[in-house]
C-alpha cells in the first residue's frame, strides 16, 4: 500500500485571511491551490494540463498544509496509465475552467480514485463562496494564478495531443487526433444511498426506491468495474419515475457508471429491453420548462458518454444495437437554442450556460459518429455554422468556442456540402479575423485587460498563442478549419 497526501497552498499568502472579513463579511482563510503527492511525485492540474514534479519543487515551494488522505494499492504504472486517460479526456488543458474545473477539481477527483475520499469541503466550496462577491475582484490576481502552469515539467497526454499536419484532412486523421468528450465528474455530494431512498415515498414505490438505492451503492462503492444487472437498467425508464430529483439521480448514476466501466455499455446496448436506447425519447414527469431543460441536460450527459465510448465499438455498424441518433440530435439542437426545437412557453435566449455547454459537447460527439446520416449532418452543421458566423455571444467562451469549431471541422471534412455552405456564409472571413487577432501584437497593447486571456504573436507560444490567464480558444482547430476551407477546389489531401 502507498501513502497519499494532499498538498495545500495559499496563493494569497495571507491576504485573503486579512481582507475577507472586511470585504466579504465572513472569514475565508485562503485561496487554495492543491496537488496530490504519491510515489514521490507531486501531481497537479492547470491550463497546461496534468503535470508532475518532485514534491515541493513547484514555484510555490513548501505547502502550507499536508493532509494525509489514506493509502492506495494503485501502483505508479497504474496511476500513470490512469492519468494518461484523464489527460486526453476530462482534464485536458483546454478543459480548464477557473471556477468550476480547476486544480482542486483534479485533486478531488484523483483522491477519490485513489482513496475513495474527498478533499476538505472548505477547498471545494471556495469558488462558489467568492465568485459573485466584491472579494472576487480583489483576489483576482491570486485566482488567476490557478490557471497558469506552475512549472515547465513533463505533461501527460502529449502523444495524444501532438499537432498534426494541417494539410492532412481526413476522418482517419481526425479520429486519431481528437478524442470524444466524456462527462466523468464525481457524483453530487447528496447522491448517497440513504438520501436517495428519501426521494421515494409510499409503499407503492418501495421496489423502485430499493432499486435506486442498490444502484447508488454499487456506483458509489466501485472505482472500475460496475456490476449492474438488466434489472438495474430499468431505472433509466424516466417515464416511470415521478419527480425531477428521481430522474436526475438516475441519469447521474448511469452517466458515471458508463464512464467507469465501458463493459457496461456493451451489456446495455445488447439488453433486449433496450432501456438505454429509449432514454433520448423518454417522457419526463415534469412540465416546467426549466426543470425539463435541466433533466434534458442530465439525459444528454449520459448520451454524450454513450457516443464517446461507443466510437470504436465492434458492433457500431449493427443498427440493431446502436442508439438512434435522430432523438439525440433533437436534444442537442434544443440545448443549443435552435428555433425549431424550443420548448413551449420557453425563450431560447434564456438558456443557461450549462445547457449550451452540454449541447456543444453532444454536437462534438455526434459530429464524430460514423452513423450520422447526411440529413442529420446537414441539419446539425447548418446550425453550427450559423452560430459561428453570427458570433453568438453565448459561444464566446474559450471551451465552448473550441467545441463549436471542432464540431464544424469534423462535419465539413466528412460532408462536402457543408464545406460549400461554410464558404457561402463566409466562415473563412470570421476565422481570418480570429487568427488576425491571435497574431496581432497590438491586441495586447490596445485590447488587453488585466486577468484576460490574450492571444499575441510570439515565437515561444504554440501557434502564436500565449496563455495569460486561463484557457484561450484552441487556435490549432481554427487553423485546421481555415486551411481546409481555403484549399483549392475544396479538396482535402
C-alpha positions as CSV (number, residue, x, y, z in Angstrom):
1,X,0.0,0.0,0.0
2,X,1.1,3.6,-0.7
3,X,0.5,6.7,1.3
4,X,-1.4,9.5,-0.4
5,X,-1.1,13.2,0.6
6,X,-2.9,16.4,-0.4
7,X,-0.6,19.4,-0.5
8,X,-2.4,22.7,0.2
9,X,-1.0,26.1,-0.8
10,X,-2.5,29.6,0.0
11,X,-1.9,31.6,-3.2
12,X,-2.8,34.8,-1.5
13,X,-0.1,34.4,1.1
14,X,-2.4,35.5,3.9
15,X,-4.0,38.5,2.1
16,X,-7.4,36.7,2.0
17,X,-7.5,36.0,5.7
18,X,-6.8,39.6,6.4
19,X,-9.3,41.2,3.9
20,X,-12.2,38.7,3.8
21,X,-14.0,39.9,7.0
22,X,-13.9,43.5,5.8
23,X,-15.0,43.0,2.2
24,X,-17.0,39.8,2.2
25,X,-18.4,39.9,5.7
26,X,-17.1,36.4,6.6
27,X,-13.8,34.8,7.3
28,X,-12.1,33.0,4.4
29,X,-8.7,31.6,5.3
30,X,-7.0,31.5,1.9
31,X,-7.1,31.0,-1.9
32,X,-6.3,27.4,-2.2
33,X,-4.2,25.5,-4.7
34,X,-3.8,21.8,-4.2
35,X,-1.8,18.9,-5.6
36,X,-1.7,15.2,-4.8
37,X,1.5,13.5,-3.7
38,X,2.2,9.8,-4.3
39,X,5.1,7.7,-5.3
40,X,7.5,10.6,-4.5
41,X,5.8,12.8,-7.2
42,X,3.6,15.8,-6.9
43,X,0.7,15.8,-9.4
44,X,-1.3,18.9,-10.3
45,X,-3.6,20.4,-13.0
46,X,-3.7,23.7,-14.7
47,X,-4.3,25.3,-18.1
48,X,-1.2,23.3,-19.3
49,X,-2.9,20.0,-18.5
50,X,-1.7,17.4,-16.0
51,X,1.9,17.7,-14.8
52,X,4.1,16.4,-12.0
53,X,7.4,17.1,-10.3
54,X,9.3,16.1,-7.2
55,X,7.4,17.1,-4.1
56,X,7.8,20.7,-3.1
57,X,9.6,21.6,-6.3
58,X,6.9,23.8,-7.9
59,X,7.4,27.6,-7.9
60,X,5.1,27.7,-4.8
61,X,7.7,26.0,-2.7
62,X,6.6,24.3,0.5
63,X,2.9,23.7,1.1
64,X,1.1,25.4,4.0
65,X,-0.6,22.1,4.9
66,X,0.0,18.4,4.2
67,X,-3.2,16.4,4.5
68,X,-3.0,12.7,4.8
69,X,-5.7,11.2,2.6
70,X,-5.0,7.5,3.3
71,X,-3.5,4.6,1.4
72,X,-4.0,3.1,-2.0
73,X,-3.0,0.0,-3.8
74,X,-2.6,1.8,-7.1
75,X,1.0,1.3,-8.4
76,X,2.9,4.1,-10.2
77,X,2.5,2.4,-13.6
78,X,-1.3,2.0,-13.0
79,X,-1.5,5.7,-11.9
80,X,0.5,6.8,-15.0
81,X,-2.0,4.9,-17.3
82,X,-4.9,6.5,-15.5
83,X,-3.5,10.0,-15.7
84,X,-2.8,9.5,-19.4
85,X,-6.5,8.7,-19.8
86,X,-7.6,11.8,-17.9
87,X,-5.1,14.0,-19.8
88,X,-6.9,13.4,-23.1
89,X,-10.4,13.4,-21.7
90,X,-11.8,15.5,-18.9
91,X,-8.5,17.0,-17.6
92,X,-7.0,18.3,-20.9
93,X,-5.5,21.8,-20.7
94,X,-8.4,23.0,-22.9
95,X,-11.0,21.8,-20.4
96,X,-9.7,24.0,-17.6
97,X,-12.2,26.5,-16.2
98,X,-11.1,28.8,-13.4
99,X,-14.1,28.5,-11.1
100,X,-15.5,25.0,-11.6
101,X,-12.9,22.8,-13.2
102,X,-9.5,23.7,-11.7
103,X,-6.6,22.2,-9.8
104,X,-8.8,21.5,-6.8
105,X,-11.3,19.7,-9.0
106,X,-8.5,17.5,-10.3
107,X,-7.2,16.8,-6.7
108,X,-10.6,15.9,-5.6
109,X,-11.1,13.5,-8.5
110,X,-7.7,11.9,-8.1
111,X,-8.1,11.4,-4.3
112,X,-11.5,9.9,-4.9
113,X,-9.9,7.4,-7.3
114,X,-7.0,6.6,-5.1
115,X,-8.6,6.5,-1.6
116,X,-12.3,6.9,-2.1
117,X,-12.2,10.1,-0.1
118,X,-12.9,13.7,-1.0
119,X,-10.6,16.6,-0.2
120,X,-11.7,19.1,2.5
121,X,-15.0,20.8,1.8
122,X,-13.6,24.3,2.5
123,X,-11.4,23.9,-0.5
124,X,-14.0,22.6,-2.9
125,X,-16.6,25.2,-1.9
126,X,-14.2,28.2,-2.2
127,X,-15.0,29.3,-5.8
128,X,-18.8,29.4,-5.1
129,X,-18.1,31.5,-2.0
130,X,-16.2,34.2,-3.8
131,X,-17.2,34.1,-7.5
132,X,-20.1,36.6,-7.2
133,X,-18.8,38.9,-4.4
134,X,-16.7,42.0,-4.4
135,X,-13.9,39.9,-2.9
136,X,-13.6,38.1,-6.2
137,X,-12.3,41.3,-7.9
138,X,-9.8,42.0,-5.1
139,X,-8.5,38.4,-5.2
140,X,-8.5,38.1,-9.0
141,X,-4.7,38.3,-9.4
142,X,-4.3,35.4,-7.0
143,X,-7.2,33.5,-8.5
144,X,-5.6,33.9,-11.9
145,X,-2.5,32.0,-10.6
146,X,-4.7,28.9,-10.5
147,X,-4.9,28.8,-14.3
148,X,-1.2,29.0,-15.3
149,X,1.4,26.3,-15.3
150,X,3.4,26.1,-12.1
151,X,6.5,24.5,-13.7
152,X,7.7,23.7,-17.1
153,X,7.5,20.0,-16.3
154,X,6.6,16.8,-18.2
155,X,2.9,16.6,-19.0
156,X,0.6,13.6,-19.5
157,X,-1.2,13.1,-22.8
158,X,1.4,14.6,-25.0
159,X,1.3,11.8,-27.6
160,X,-2.5,12.2,-28.0
161,X,-2.3,16.0,-28.4
162,X,0.5,16.4,-30.9
163,X,-0.1,18.8,-33.7
164,X,-1.0,17.2,-36.9
165,X,-0.2,18.2,-40.4
166,X,-2.9,20.8,-41.2
167,X,-3.0,19.7,-44.8
168,X,-4.0,16.1,-43.9
169,X,-7.7,16.5,-43.7
170,X,-9.5,13.1,-43.5
171,X,-11.7,11.3,-41.0
172,X,-9.0,8.8,-40.1
173,X,-6.7,11.7,-39.0
174,X,-9.5,13.3,-37.1
175,X,-10.2,10.2,-35.2
176,X,-6.6,9.7,-34.4
177,X,-6.0,13.3,-33.2
178,X,-9.3,14.2,-31.4
179,X,-10.9,12.3,-28.6
180,X,-14.6,12.4,-27.7
181,X,-15.9,14.5,-24.8
182,X,-16.8,12.5,-21.7
183,X,-18.6,13.6,-18.6
184,X,-16.8,11.9,-15.7
185,X,-17.1,14.3,-12.8
186,X,-17.9,12.8,-9.4
187,X,-21.4,12.3,-8.3
188,X,-23.1,15.3,-6.5
189,X,-22.4,15.0,-2.8
190,X,-26.1,14.4,-2.0
191,X,-26.3,11.2,-4.0
192,X,-25.8,8.7,-1.2
193,X,-27.9,5.6,-0.6
194,X,-29.7,6.8,2.5
195,X,-30.6,10.2,0.8
196,X,-31.7,8.6,-2.5
197,X,-34.2,6.4,-0.6
198,X,-35.9,9.6,0.7
199,X,-36.7,10.7,-2.8
200,X,-39.3,7.9,-3.0
201,X,-42.3,7.8,-0.6
202,X,-45.2,5.4,-0.1
203,X,-45.5,1.6,-0.3
204,X,-46.4,1.7,-4.0
205,X,-42.9,2.8,-4.9
206,X,-40.8,0.8,-2.5
207,X,-39.5,-1.5,-5.2
208,X,-38.3,1.4,-7.4
209,X,-36.7,3.0,-4.3
210,X,-34.8,-0.1,-3.4
211,X,-33.6,-0.4,-7.0
212,X,-32.3,3.2,-6.9
213,X,-30.6,2.6,-3.6
214,X,-28.9,-0.6,-4.9
215,X,-27.6,1.1,-8.0
216,X,-26.4,4.0,-5.9
217,X,-24.4,1.7,-3.6
218,X,-22.8,-0.1,-6.5
219,X,-21.8,3.1,-8.3
220,X,-20.6,4.9,-5.1
221,X,-18.5,2.0,-3.9
222,X,-17.0,0.9,-7.2
223,X,-13.9,2.5,-8.8
224,X,-13.7,0.5,-12.0
225,X,-16.0,-2.5,-12.7
226,X,-19.6,-1.6,-12.2
227,X,-21.7,-4.8,-11.7
228,X,-25.1,-3.7,-12.7
229,X,-27.8,-6.1,-13.9
230,X,-30.5,-5.7,-16.5
231,X,-33.0,-5.1,-13.7
232,X,-30.9,-2.1,-12.7
233,X,-31.1,-0.6,-16.2
234,X,-34.8,-0.1,-15.8
235,X,-34.1,2.9,-13.6
236,X,-33.5,4.8,-16.8
237,X,-37.2,4.5,-17.7
238,X,-37.7,8.1,-16.6
239,X,-41.4,8.0,-17.6
240,X,-41.9,5.5,-14.7
241,X,-40.5,8.0,-12.2
242,X,-42.4,10.7,-10.5
243,X,-40.1,13.6,-9.7
244,X,-37.3,15.6,-11.3
245,X,-35.0,14.6,-8.5
246,X,-35.6,10.9,-9.1
247,X,-34.8,11.4,-12.8
248,X,-31.6,13.4,-12.1
249,X,-30.3,10.7,-9.8
250,X,-31.0,8.0,-12.3
251,X,-29.1,9.9,-15.1
252,X,-26.2,10.9,-12.9
253,X,-25.7,7.3,-11.7
254,X,-25.6,5.9,-15.2
255,X,-23.5,8.7,-16.6
256,X,-20.7,7.9,-14.2
257,X,-21.2,4.1,-14.3
258,X,-20.8,4.1,-18.1
259,X,-17.6,6.1,-17.9
260,X,-16.1,3.9,-15.1
261,X,-16.9,0.6,-16.8
262,X,-17.1,0.6,-20.7
263,X,-18.1,-3.1,-20.5
264,X,-21.4,-1.9,-19.0
265,X,-22.1,-0.1,-22.3
266,X,-21.9,-3.4,-24.2
267,X,-24.2,-5.0,-21.8
268,X,-26.8,-2.2,-22.0
269,X,-26.6,-2.0,-25.8
270,X,-27.3,-5.7,-26.1
271,X,-30.0,-5.7,-23.5
272,X,-33.3,-6.9,-25.1
273,X,-35.3,-4.4,-23.0
274,X,-33.4,-1.5,-24.7
275,X,-33.6,0.9,-21.7
276,X,-30.6,3.0,-22.9
277,X,-32.0,3.1,-26.5
278,X,-35.2,4.7,-25.2
279,X,-33.5,7.3,-23.0
280,X,-33.4,10.1,-25.5
281,X,-37.2,9.9,-26.1
282,X,-38.2,9.1,-22.6
283,X,-41.2,11.3,-21.4
284,X,-40.4,13.3,-18.3
285,X,-42.6,13.6,-15.2
286,X,-42.4,17.4,-15.2
287,X,-43.7,20.1,-17.4
288,X,-42.0,23.2,-16.1
289,X,-39.6,24.3,-18.9
290,X,-36.7,25.0,-16.6
291,X,-37.0,21.5,-15.0
292,X,-37.4,19.9,-18.4
293,X,-34.2,21.6,-19.6
294,X,-32.2,20.5,-16.5
295,X,-33.4,16.9,-17.0
296,X,-32.6,17.1,-20.7
297,X,-29.0,18.1,-19.8
298,X,-28.8,15.1,-17.4
299,X,-30.0,12.8,-20.2
300,X,-27.6,14.5,-22.7
301,X,-24.6,13.8,-20.5
302,X,-25.5,10.0,-20.4
303,X,-25.9,10.0,-24.2
304,X,-22.7,12.0,-24.7
305,X,-20.8,9.3,-22.8
306,X,-22.6,6.7,-24.9
307,X,-21.4,8.4,-28.1
308,X,-17.9,8.9,-26.8
309,X,-17.4,5.3,-25.5
310,X,-19.0,3.6,-28.5
311,X,-16.9,5.4,-31.1
312,X,-14.8,2.3,-31.7
313,X,-17.3,-0.3,-30.5
314,X,-17.1,-3.6,-32.5
315,X,-20.9,-3.6,-33.2
316,X,-21.1,0.1,-34.1
317,X,-22.2,-0.8,-37.6
318,X,-25.0,-3.0,-36.5
319,X,-28.1,-0.7,-36.2
320,X,-29.9,-3.3,-34.0
321,X,-27.6,-2.5,-31.2
322,X,-26.7,1.2,-31.6
323,X,-28.9,4.1,-30.2
324,X,-30.8,6.0,-32.9
325,X,-29.2,9.4,-33.5
326,X,-32.2,11.5,-34.5
327,X,-33.6,11.8,-31.0
328,X,-30.1,12.7,-29.7
329,X,-29.7,15.3,-32.4
330,X,-33.1,16.8,-31.3
331,X,-31.8,17.1,-27.7
332,X,-28.6,18.7,-29.0
333,X,-30.4,21.3,-31.0
334,X,-32.8,22.1,-28.1
335,X,-29.9,22.8,-25.8
336,X,-28.2,25.0,-28.4
337,X,-31.4,27.1,-28.8
338,X,-32.5,26.1,-32.3
339,X,-35.7,28.0,-33.2
340,X,-37.5,24.8,-34.3
341,X,-36.6,22.9,-31.2
342,X,-37.8,25.2,-28.5
343,X,-40.0,24.1,-25.6
344,X,-43.5,25.5,-25.5
345,X,-43.5,28.7,-23.5
346,X,-39.7,29.0,-23.2
347,X,-37.5,31.6,-24.8
348,X,-34.2,30.0,-26.0
349,X,-32.4,33.3,-25.2
350,X,-32.8,32.4,-21.5
351,X,-30.8,29.1,-21.9
352,X,-28.2,28.7,-19.1
353,X,-24.5,28.3,-19.9
354,X,-24.6,24.6,-18.8
355,X,-27.4,23.9,-21.3
356,X,-25.3,25.3,-24.2
357,X,-22.1,23.7,-23.0
358,X,-23.7,20.3,-22.8
359,X,-25.3,20.8,-26.2
360,X,-22.0,21.6,-27.8
361,X,-20.4,18.5,-26.2
362,X,-23.2,16.5,-27.6
363,X,-22.7,18.1,-31.1
364,X,-18.9,17.4,-30.8
365,X,-19.5,13.7,-30.3
366,X,-22.3,13.5,-32.9
367,X,-20.0,15.0,-35.5
368,X,-17.5,12.2,-34.8
369,X,-20.1,9.5,-35.0
370,X,-19.9,7.4,-38.2
371,X,-23.6,6.6,-38.1
372,X,-24.7,10.2,-38.6
373,X,-26.8,10.5,-41.8
374,X,-26.4,13.1,-44.5
375,X,-29.7,14.7,-43.4
376,X,-28.8,14.7,-39.8
377,X,-25.4,16.1,-40.5
378,X,-26.8,18.9,-42.7
379,X,-29.2,20.0,-40.0
380,X,-26.6,20.0,-37.3
381,X,-23.8,21.5,-39.4
382,X,-26.0,24.3,-40.8
383,X,-27.0,25.5,-37.4
384,X,-23.4,25.3,-36.0
385,X,-22.1,27.3,-38.9
386,X,-24.9,29.8,-38.3
387,X,-23.8,30.1,-34.6
388,X,-20.2,30.7,-35.7
389,X,-21.0,33.2,-38.4
390,X,-23.3,35.4,-36.3
391,X,-20.8,35.1,-33.5
392,X,-23.4,34.5,-30.8
393,X,-22.1,35.9,-27.6
394,X,-23.1,32.7,-25.8
395,X,-20.3,30.9,-27.6
396,X,-17.5,33.3,-26.9
397,X,-16.1,31.4,-24.0
398,X,-12.9,29.6,-25.0
399,X,-14.0,26.0,-24.3
400,X,-17.4,26.5,-25.9
401,X,-15.9,28.2,-29.0
402,X,-13.4,25.3,-29.3
403,X,-16.1,22.7,-29.2
404,X,-18.1,24.6,-31.7
405,X,-15.3,24.9,-34.2
406,X,-14.2,21.3,-33.8
407,X,-17.7,20.1,-34.5
408,X,-17.8,22.2,-37.7
409,X,-14.4,21.0,-38.7
410,X,-15.4,17.3,-38.3
411,X,-18.6,17.8,-40.3
412,X,-17.2,19.8,-43.2
413,X,-14.4,17.3,-43.7
414,X,-17.0,14.4,-43.8
415,X,-19.7,16.2,-45.7
416,X,-18.6,18.4,-48.7
417,X,-21.9,20.1,-49.0
418,X,-21.3,21.6,-45.5
419,X,-17.9,22.9,-46.6
420,X,-19.6,24.7,-49.5
421,X,-22.2,26.1,-47.2
422,X,-19.4,27.4,-44.8
423,X,-17.7,29.1,-47.7
424,X,-21.0,30.6,-48.9
425,X,-21.6,32.1,-45.5
426,X,-18.0,33.4,-45.4
427,X,-17.0,31.4,-42.3
428,X,-13.4,31.8,-43.7
429,X,-13.7,35.6,-43.1
430,X,-14.8,35.0,-39.5
431,X,-11.9,32.6,-38.9
432,X,-9.4,35.0,-40.5
433,X,-10.5,37.7,-38.1
434,X,-9.9,35.4,-35.2
435,X,-6.4,34.4,-36.5
436,X,-5.5,38.1,-37.1
437,X,-6.4,38.9,-33.5
438,X,-4.2,36.0,-32.4
439,X,-1.2,37.2,-34.3
440,X,-1.6,41.0,-33.9
441,X,0.8,42.4,-31.2
442,X,-1.4,45.4,-30.9
443,X,-4.1,43.2,-29.4
444,X,-2.1,43.1,-26.2
445,X,-1.2,46.8,-26.3
446,X,-4.7,48.1,-27.0
447,X,-7.2,45.4,-26.1
448,X,-5.7,43.6,-23.2
449,X,-7.4,43.9,-19.8
450,X,-5.9,42.6,-16.6
451,X,-6.8,39.0,-16.0
452,X,-7.9,38.2,-19.5
453,X,-6.6,35.5,-21.8
454,X,-5.0,37.5,-24.7
455,X,-3.7,35.9,-27.9
456,X,-0.4,37.5,-29.0
457,X,2.3,37.0,-31.6
458,X,5.1,35.1,-30.0
459,X,7.9,32.8,-31.2
460,X,7.6,30.9,-28.0
461,X,3.8,30.4,-27.9
462,X,2.0,27.5,-29.5
463,X,0.6,28.8,-32.8
464,X,1.2,32.3,-31.6
465,X,-1.0,32.0,-28.5
466,X,0.3,33.0,-25.1
467,X,-1.9,31.9,-22.1
468,X,-2.2,35.0,-19.9
469,X,-4.9,33.8,-17.6
470,X,-6.9,30.7,-18.3
471,X,-7.6,28.9,-21.5
472,X,-8.0,30.7,-24.8
473,X,-9.6,29.4,-27.9
474,X,-7.7,26.4,-29.4
475,X,-6.2,28.2,-32.4
476,X,-4.9,25.0,-33.8
477,X,-8.5,24.0,-34.7
478,X,-9.0,27.5,-36.2
479,X,-6.0,26.8,-38.4
480,X,-7.3,23.4,-39.4
481,X,-10.7,24.7,-40.3
482,X,-9.4,27.7,-42.2
483,X,-6.8,25.7,-44.0
484,X,-9.4,23.1,-45.1
485,X,-12.0,25.7,-46.3
486,X,-9.4,27.5,-48.4
487,X,-7.9,24.5,-50.1
488,X,-8.1,24.8,-53.9
489,X,-11.4,23.5,-55.1
490,X,-12.2,22.5,-51.5
491,X,-10.4,19.1,-51.9
492,X,-8.6,17.6,-49.0
493,X,-5.3,15.9,-49.5
